[in-house]
Amino acid sequence: MTAEALRAARQALGLTQKQMAEALGLHWRHYQRLEAGTHKITKRTALACAALSGAPVTPARSR
């Protein structure tokens, strides 16, 4: 899951970053950094986001 996909999922749910962070069990600052792309999105976070939004999870490509 990319930062852009994470942001799109949150926006589709109509949630603020703080609300999304709470729903995922994350601190809001950490969530902000995930959306900004400065922190890596873990498999756990991607799966939790997919469960909330009903979106499929696609693996990130290795560099």
Long-range contacts (C-beta under 8 A, 24 or more apart in sequence): 1-41, 1-45, 1-46, 1-49, 1-50, 1-57, 1-58, 1-60, 2-37, 2-41, 2-60, 3-34, 3-35, 3-36, 3-37, 3-41, 5-55, 6-34, 6-35, 6-41, 6-46, 6-49, 7-35, 9-49, 9-50, 9-52, 9-53, 9-55, 10-35, 12-53, 12-55, 13-52, 13-53, 20-49, 20-52, 23-48, 23-52, 24-48, 24-49, 24-52
